[in-house]
Amino acid sequence: MTDAGYVIAAYGVIIGGLALYAFSLMRRLASKRDHHDEAR
């Protein structure tokens, strides 16, 4: 397979993007939960 480097790079970009999205989503949910707890 001559394009293996491109395929691996594409998977890396996709996995990196998903990891960043998951991290930001977890941070946003944690922030919302903290604000909800302070309102009680």
PDB file with SEQRES, HELIX, SHEET and CRYST1 records, atoms N, CA, C and O in Angstrom:
SEQRES   1 A   40  MET THR ASP ALA GLY TYR VAL ILE ALA ALA TYR GLY VAL          
SEQRES   2 A   40  ILE ILE GLY GLY LEU ALA LEU TYR ALA PHE SER LEU MET          
SEQRES   3 A   40  ARG ARG LEU ALA SER LYS ARG ASP HIS HIS ASP GLU ALA          
SEQRES   4 A   40  ARG                                                          
HELIX    1 AA1 ALA A    4  GLU A   38  1                                  35    
CRYST1    1.000    1.000    1.000  90.00  90.00  90.00 P 1           1          
ATOM      1  N   MET A   1       0.857  -1.183   0.000  1.00  0.00           N  
ATOM      2  CA  MET A   1       0.000   0.000   0.000  1.00  0.00           C  
ATOM      3  C   MET A   1       0.901   1.245   0.000  1.00  0.00           C  
ATOM      4  O   MET A   1       1.633   1.486   0.960  1.00  0.00           O  
ATOM      5  N   THR A   2       0.843   2.006  -1.049  1.00  0.00           N  
ATOM      6  CA  THR A   2       1.744   3.154  -1.175  1.00  0.00           C  
ATOM      7  C   THR A   2       1.238   4.378  -0.410  1.00  0.00           C  
ATOM      8  O   THR A   2       2.020   5.278  -0.104  1.00  0.00           O  
ATOM      9  N   ASP A   3      -0.038   4.421  -0.103  1.00  0.00           N  
ATOM     10  CA  ASP A   3      -0.616   5.584   0.573  1.00  0.00           C  
ATOM     11  C   ASP A   3      -0.818   5.353   2.067  1.00  0.00           C  
ATOM     12  O   ASP A   3      -1.633   6.030   2.692  1.00  0.00           O  
ATOM     13  N   ALA A   4      -0.091   4.414   2.637  1.00  0.00           N  
ATOM     14  CA  ALA A   4      -0.279   4.084   4.050  1.00  0.00           C  
ATOM     15  C   ALA A   4      -0.001   5.289   4.948  1.00  0.00           C  
ATOM     16  O   ALA A   4      -0.697   5.472   5.947  1.00  0.00           O  
ATOM     17  N   GLY A   5       0.972   6.096   4.629  1.00  0.00           N  
ATOM     18  CA  GLY A   5       1.289   7.265   5.444  1.00  0.00           C  
ATOM     19  C   GLY A   5       0.137   8.248   5.500  1.00  0.00           C  
ATOM     20  O   GLY A   5      -0.173   8.805   6.553  1.00  0.00           O  
ATOM     21  N   TYR A   6      -0.503   8.457   4.337  1.00  0.00           N  
ATOM     22  CA  TYR A   6      -1.646   9.375   4.300  1.00  0.00           C  
ATOM     23  C   TYR A   6      -2.831   8.816   5.091  1.00  0.00           C  
ATOM     24  O   TYR A   6      -3.529   9.556   5.783  1.00  0.00           O  
ATOM     25  N   VAL A   7      -3.046   7.522   4.981  1.00  0.00           N  
ATOM     26  CA  VAL A   7      -4.154   6.900   5.710  1.00  0.00           C  
ATOM     27  C   VAL A   7      -3.912   6.998   7.207  1.00  0.00           C  
ATOM     28  O   VAL A   7      -4.826   7.328   7.963  1.00  0.00           O  
ATOM     29  N   ILE A   8      -2.697   6.716   7.638  1.00  0.00           N  
ATOM     30  CA  ILE A   8      -2.364   6.807   9.067  1.00  0.00           C  
ATOM     31  C   ILE A   8      -2.485   8.243   9.553  1.00  0.00           C  
ATOM     32  O   ILE A   8      -2.988   8.488  10.649  1.00  0.00           O  
ATOM     33  N   ALA A   9      -2.030   9.192   8.746  1.00  0.00           N  
ATOM     34  CA  ALA A   9      -2.142  10.597   9.126  1.00  0.00           C  
ATOM     35  C   ALA A   9      -3.605  11.016   9.227  1.00  0.00           C  
ATOM     36  O   ALA A   9      -3.976  11.750  10.143  1.00  0.00           O  
ATOM     37  N   ALA A  10      -4.432  10.560   8.305  1.00  0.00           N  
ATOM     38  CA  ALA A  10      -5.858  10.906   8.344  1.00  0.00           C  
ATOM     39  C   ALA A  10      -6.514  10.339   9.596  1.00  0.00           C  
ATOM     40  O   ALA A  10      -7.292  11.024  10.259  1.00  0.00           O  
ATOM     41  N   TYR A  11      -6.196   9.071   9.922  1.00  0.00           N  
ATOM     42  CA  TYR A  11      -6.732   8.500  11.160  1.00  0.00           C  
ATOM     43  C   TYR A  11      -6.263   9.291  12.368  1.00  0.00           C  
ATOM     44  O   TYR A  11      -7.037   9.502  13.302  1.00  0.00           O  
ATOM     45  N   GLY A  12      -5.015   9.730  12.369  1.00  0.00           N  
ATOM     46  CA  GLY A  12      -4.499  10.518  13.481  1.00  0.00           C  
ATOM     47  C   GLY A  12      -5.242  11.834  13.632  1.00  0.00           C  
ATOM     48  O   GLY A  12      -5.565  12.246  14.746  1.00  0.00           O  
ATOM     49  N   VAL A  13      -5.515  12.496  12.510  1.00  0.00           N  
ATOM     50  CA  VAL A  13      -6.244  13.764  12.557  1.00  0.00           C  
ATOM     51  C   VAL A  13      -7.657  13.542  13.074  1.00  0.00           C  
ATOM     52  O   VAL A  13      -8.150  14.317  13.893  1.00  0.00           O  
ATOM     53  N   ILE A  14      -8.312  12.484  12.599  1.00  0.00           N  
ATOM     54  CA  ILE A  14      -9.689  12.205  13.027  1.00  0.00           C  
ATOM     55  C   ILE A  14      -9.734  11.866  14.512  1.00  0.00           C  
ATOM     56  O   ILE A  14     -10.577  12.382  15.245  1.00  0.00           O  
ATOM     57  N   ILE A  15      -8.832  11.004  14.952  1.00  0.00           N  
ATOM     58  CA  ILE A  15      -8.813  10.610  16.365  1.00  0.00           C  
ATOM     59  C   ILE A  15      -8.455  11.809  17.250  1.00  0.00           C  
ATOM     60  O   ILE A  15      -9.023  11.978  18.329  1.00  0.00           O  
ATOM     61  N   GLY A  16      -7.512  12.641  16.789  1.00  0.00           N  
ATOM     62  CA  GLY A  16      -7.159  13.841  17.543  1.00  0.00           C  
ATOM     63  C   GLY A  16      -8.333  14.804  17.653  1.00  0.00           C  
ATOM     64  O   GLY A  16      -8.571  15.385  18.712  1.00  0.00           O  
ATOM     65  N   GLY A  17      -9.064  14.971  16.560  1.00  0.00           N  
ATOM     66  CA  GLY A  17     -10.234  15.847  16.587  1.00  0.00           C  
ATOM     67  C   GLY A  17     -11.309  15.330  17.512  1.00  0.00           C  
ATOM     68  O   GLY A  17     -11.921  16.095  18.256  1.00  0.00           O  
ATOM     69  N   LEU A  18     -11.540  14.021  17.467  1.00  0.00           N  
ATOM     70  CA  LEU A  18     -12.538  13.432  18.370  1.00  0.00           C  
ATOM     71  C   LEU A  18     -12.106  13.567  19.825  1.00  0.00           C  
ATOM     72  O   LEU A  18     -12.939  13.815  20.698  1.00  0.00           O  
ATOM     73  N   ALA A  19     -10.812  13.406  20.093  1.00  0.00           N  
ATOM     74  CA  ALA A  19     -10.317  13.548  21.465  1.00  0.00           C  
ATOM     75  C   ALA A  19     -10.496  14.986  21.956  1.00  0.00           C  
ATOM     76  O   ALA A  19     -10.912  15.204  23.094  1.00  0.00           O  
ATOM     77  N   LEU A  20     -10.183  15.969  21.101  1.00  0.00           N  
ATOM     78  CA  LEU A  20     -10.373  17.361  21.493  1.00  0.00           C  
ATOM     79  C   LEU A  20     -11.849  17.670  21.725  1.00  0.00           C  
ATOM     80  O   LEU A  20     -12.199  18.381  22.668  1.00  0.00           O  
ATOM     81  N   TYR A  21     -12.712  17.135  20.863  1.00  0.00           N  
ATOM     82  CA  TYR A  21     -14.147  17.364  21.025  1.00  0.00           C  
ATOM     83  C   TYR A  21     -14.646  16.736  22.331  1.00  0.00           C  
ATOM     84  O   TYR A  21     -15.407  17.363  23.066  1.00  0.00           O  
ATOM     85  N   ALA A  22     -14.224  15.512  22.618  1.00  0.00           N  
ATOM     86  CA  ALA A  22     -14.647  14.842  23.849  1.00  0.00           C  
ATOM     87  C   ALA A  22     -14.145  15.600  25.076  1.00  0.00           C  
ATOM     88  O   ALA A  22     -14.869  15.740  26.061  1.00  0.00           O  
ATOM     89  N   PHE A  23     -12.901  16.090  25.017  1.00  0.00           N  
ATOM     90  CA  PHE A  23     -12.340  16.846  26.136  1.00  0.00           C  
ATOM     91  C   PHE A  23     -13.120  18.131  26.379  1.00  0.00           C  
ATOM     92  O   PHE A  23     -13.435  18.470  27.520  1.00  0.00           O  
ATOM     93  N   SER A  24     -13.429  18.847  25.295  1.00  0.00           N  
ATOM     94  CA  SER A  24     -14.163  20.101  25.467  1.00  0.00           C  
ATOM     95  C   SER A  24     -15.584  19.843  25.947  1.00  0.00           C  
ATOM     96  O   SER A  24     -16.128  20.624  26.728  1.00  0.00           O  
ATOM     97  N   LEU A  25     -16.185  18.756  25.487  1.00  0.00           N  
ATOM     98  CA  LEU A  25     -17.532  18.416  25.930  1.00  0.00           C  
ATOM     99  C   LEU A  25     -17.536  18.053  27.411  1.00  0.00           C  
ATOM    100  O   LEU A  25     -18.426  18.478  28.148  1.00  0.00           O  
ATOM    101  N   MET A  26     -16.557  17.277  27.852  1.00  0.00           N  
ATOM    102  CA  MET A  26     -16.484  16.912  29.270  1.00  0.00           C  
ATOM    103  C   MET A  26     -16.259  18.151  30.128  1.00  0.00           C  
ATOM    104  O   MET A  26     -16.856  18.281  31.197  1.00  0.00           O  
ATOM    105  N   ARG A  27     -15.392  19.076  29.662  1.00  0.00           N  
ATOM    106  CA  ARG A  27     -15.152  20.310  30.408  1.00  0.00           C  
ATOM    107  C   ARG A  27     -16.415  21.145  30.503  1.00  0.00           C  
ATOM    108  O   ARG A  27     -16.722  21.701  31.557  1.00  0.00           O  
ATOM    109  N   ARG A  28     -17.151  21.235  29.395  1.00  0.00           N  
ATOM    110  CA  ARG A  28     -18.380  22.030  29.380  1.00  0.00           C  
ATOM    111  C   ARG A  28     -19.418  21.416  30.315  1.00  0.00           C  
ATOM    112  O   ARG A  28     -20.096  22.139  31.046  1.00  0.00           O  
ATOM    113  N   LEU A  29     -19.547  20.098  30.298  1.00  0.00           N  
ATOM    114  CA  LEU A  29     -20.524  19.441  31.180  1.00  0.00           C  
ATOM    115  C   LEU A  29     -20.123  19.592  32.643  1.00  0.00           C  
ATOM    116  O   LEU A  29     -20.979  19.803  33.501  1.00  0.00           O  
ATOM    117  N   ALA A  30     -18.836  19.485  32.932  1.00  0.00           N  
ATOM    118  CA  ALA A  30     -18.371  19.646  34.309  1.00  0.00           C  
ATOM    119  C   ALA A  30     -18.614  21.078  34.781  1.00  0.00           C  
ATOM    120  O   ALA A  30     -19.006  21.295  35.928  1.00  0.00           O  
ATOM    121  N   SER A  31     -18.385  22.044  33.913  1.00  0.00           N  
ATOM    122  CA  SER A  31     -18.616  23.437  34.268  1.00  0.00           C  
ATOM    123  C   SER A  31     -20.095  23.686  34.526  1.00  0.00           C  
ATOM    124  O   SER A  31     -20.458  24.379  35.477  1.00  0.00           O  
ATOM    125  N   LYS A  32     -20.941  23.126  33.684  1.00  0.00           N  
ATOM    126  CA  LYS A  32     -22.388  23.302  33.856  1.00  0.00           C  
ATOM    127  C   LYS A  32     -22.844  22.635  35.160  1.00  0.00           C  
ATOM    128  O   LYS A  32     -23.692  23.174  35.870  1.00  0.00           O  
ATOM    129  N   ARG A  33     -22.280  21.460  35.472  1.00  0.00           N  
ATOM    130  CA  ARG A  33     -22.653  20.759  36.700  1.00  0.00           C  
ATOM    131  C   ARG A  33     -22.217  21.570  37.919  1.00  0.00           C  
ATOM    132  O   ARG A  33     -22.954  21.655  38.901  1.00  0.00           O  
ATOM    133  N   ASP A  34     -21.016  22.170  37.862  1.00  0.00           N  
ATOM    134  CA  ASP A  34     -20.538  22.980  38.979  1.00  0.00           C  
ATOM    135  C   ASP A  34     -21.426  24.200  39.191  1.00  0.00           C  
ATOM    136  O   ASP A  34     -21.741  24.548  40.330  1.00  0.00           O  
ATOM    137  N   HIS A  35     -21.828  24.845  38.114  1.00  0.00           N  
ATOM    138  CA  HIS A  35     -22.700  26.006  38.245  1.00  0.00           C  
ATOM    139  C   HIS A  35     -24.063  25.600  38.779  1.00  0.00           C  
ATOM    140  O   HIS A  35     -24.686  26.347  39.533  1.00  0.00           O  
ATOM    141  N   HIS A  36     -24.531  24.415  38.390  1.00  0.00           N  
ATOM    142  CA  HIS A  36     -25.821  23.930  38.867  1.00  0.00           C  
ATOM    143  C   HIS A  36     -25.755  23.641  40.365  1.00  0.00           C  
ATOM    144  O   HIS A  36     -26.704  23.927  41.096  1.00  0.00           O  
ATOM    145  N   ASP A  37     -24.634  23.072  40.824  1.00  0.00           N  
ATOM    146  CA  ASP A  37     -24.477  22.787  42.249  1.00  0.00           C  
ATOM    147  C   ASP A  37     -24.403  24.070  43.078  1.00  0.00           C  
ATOM    148  O   ASP A  37     -24.882  24.103  44.211  1.00  0.00           O  
ATOM    149  N   GLU A  38     -23.806  25.121  42.521  1.00  0.00           N  
ATOM    150  CA  GLU A  38     -23.693  26.384  43.266  1.00  0.00           C  
ATOM    151  C   GLU A  38     -25.059  27.071  43.392  1.00  0.00           C  
ATOM    152  O   GLU A  38     -25.273  27.848  44.322  1.00  0.00           O  
ATOM    153  N   ALA A  39     -25.970  26.794  42.477  1.00  0.00           N  
ATOM    154  CA  ALA A  39     -27.257  27.454  42.489  1.00  0.00           C  
ATOM    155  C   ALA A  39     -28.182  26.900  43.572  1.00  0.00           C  
ATOM    156  O   ALA A  39     -29.190  27.526  43.901  1.00  0.00           O  
ATOM    157  N   ARG A  40     -27.858  25.755  44.119  1.00  0.00           N  
ATOM    158  CA  ARG A  40     -28.723  25.152  45.132  1.00  0.00           C  
ATOM    159  C   ARG A  40     -28.614  25.816  46.478  1.00  0.00           C  
ATOM    160  O   ARG A  40     -29.288  25.408  47.424  1.00  0.00           O  
TER     161      ARG A  40                                                      
END                                                                             
